[in-house]
Amino acid sequence: SASSGEQKDIILYINDAKTKNIEVLPPSINTSSYDFTIEGNKIRFGFRAIKGVGDKAIECIINARNINTNFSDLKSFLENIDLSVVNKGVIEALIKSGSLDAIHPNRAQMMTGIDILIDSAKHLQNDKKSGQGNLFGGENSPQEAANLDLPKVNDWPDHTKLAFEKEIMGLYVSGHPLAKYEKEIKQYSSC
């Protein structure tokens, strides 16, 4: 994961890209790699820029993703990661950074239910190892487990998401706290 010196470099690179009108995409569980990558004419945030996500965890995520041709939902992620490497702290960092938005957009729900996610992952992986994962219907089927019984909570407001992004990556990725006000100011100044 990024040191404070590396984070300063990352901030400079991101700001440089923005001044050149190059869009910087947030990290994504299905498309990010170790470092920043090019996607068309955009740049995708790399996992190494996220505090708390080390190289072993990144390798584990990428290997699981490659085997499964991306994660289709939260269940497929939890079922296939190595919890001894992609532990609670790594999952929390992924949530805060927005890396899991593609498979479950409610960050607050995942953070509130982090222990449920960990327990569900253990349950799903044990079922998979025992070969019971897809053999039986009923209450313990993977389809039931896919619901994960996460608490019913509203997602964080934008300012909370941005604060966590700043904490975990050193900068705002999905927006800027003043962006909403800048639009309003432009609207009034054009009158």
PyMOL commands that set and color helices and strands:
alter all, ss='L'
color gray80, all
select helices_A, chain A and resi 4-19+47-49+55-67+74-80+88-97+107-112+114-130+142-147+158-169+179-189
alter helices_A, ss='H'
color red, helices_A
select strands_A, chain A and resi 24-25+37-39+42-44
alter strands_A, ss='S'
color yellow, strands_A
deselect
rebuild
show_as cartoon
